[in-house]
Amino acid sequence: MPTKTLQIPTPDGRSDAFAAFPDGSERHPGVLLYADAFGIRPVLEEMARELAGHGYYVLVPNYFYRHGPAPLLELPAHIGEEARPSILARLMPLINEHIADERVESDADAYLRFLTAQPEVAAGPVAVTGYCIGGLLAIRTASAHPGQVAAVAGFHCPVVADGPDGLHRLLSKITAQVHLGHAESDLTPEALGELNRALDTAGVAYTSEIYPGTVHGYTMADTDAFSASGLKRHWERLLDLLDGSLGNG
């Protein structure tokens, strides 16, 4: 499985990135993958390779590049509950600064421009997926690029972080097929109903569901939140979405 470490030019410098793609000379649909709050690390690289093995060119940017290359912090091999609070205490100011800033959109422009220019990437629409805060970045990217993003997925992500009005504005611009896989600990059935009604109102083609028995971060095998069944369900839903939207099935 070929992989690369790359530098993506942006208006504010260069974002380091990881890419994985299938062997051979064929070109493949592009997928922009936003990491969770802990950033690019071995488990994210393995997930990119897994997705690439299904026929996709996967680009994982370090969206905290303004503060340094990934990993931004020295992370333990396993991010247990004892380490999590201190790590998040250092990351949360950066997260809050980033998601509230228009730089999200300018970065997304740069990431998509770079992704579609790669010689291994086929012409045509792309997909965006993300985890935790990366899921919100994926939604914002799809909203800002409705003609280019054909599929968007978010897993255990704070899709209501902008508040009801902000969420409606984002959703109203999305033309992509959407899948949202919520952790059971993150969303009540009542909150899921409110979110799905917002998706209905926006006219978005979507699936949005709570993954049973999961907690926030369930896809990440290097954390205590990991759920093997949740990760398996995530792969099934994500591949169905991508294969159907990008014609790669």
QUIBEL-V331232 format. One line per field, one symbol per residue. ss: DSSP state (A for helix, B for strand, O for the rest). psi: psi as a letter, one per 20 degrees, with the letter a starting at -180 (. if undefined). burial: 1 if it has 24 or more other C-alpha atoms within 12 Angstrom, else 0. A space follows every 50 residues. Layout:
BEGIN
ss->???
psi->???
burial->???
END
This chain:
BEGIN
ss->OBBBBBBBBBOOBBBBBBBBBOOOOOOBBBBBBBOOOOOOOAAAAAAAAA AAOOOBBBBBBOOOAAAOOOOOOOOOOOBOAAAAAAAAAAAAAAAAAAAO OOAAAAAAAAAAAAAAAOOOBOOOOBBBBBBOAAAAAAAAAAAAOOOOBB BBBBBOOOOOOOAAAAAAAAAAOOOOBBBBBBBOOOOOAAAAAAAAAAAA AAOOOBBBBBBOOOOOOOOOOOBOOOOAAAAAAAAAAAAAAAAAAAOOO
psi->opqqprooprhjcppqqpqqrqrriqqqqqppoprahiaprghhhhhghg hhijkqoppoqnikhhjrqqphqoqqhpnrhhhgghghhhhghgghggij qihgghggggghgggiiphipqqarrqpqrpchhhghgghghhimhihoi qpqpplqmijhirgggghgghiipiqppppoqqhihprhghgggghhhgg hikporpoqpoqjqrpjiioijriipohhggggggggghggghhhjkj.
burial->00100011110001111111110000011111111111111011111111 11011111111111100011110010001000000011001001100110 00111111111111110101110011111111111111111111110111 11111111111000001101111111111111110110000100110110 0101111111110111111111101110011011101111111011010
END
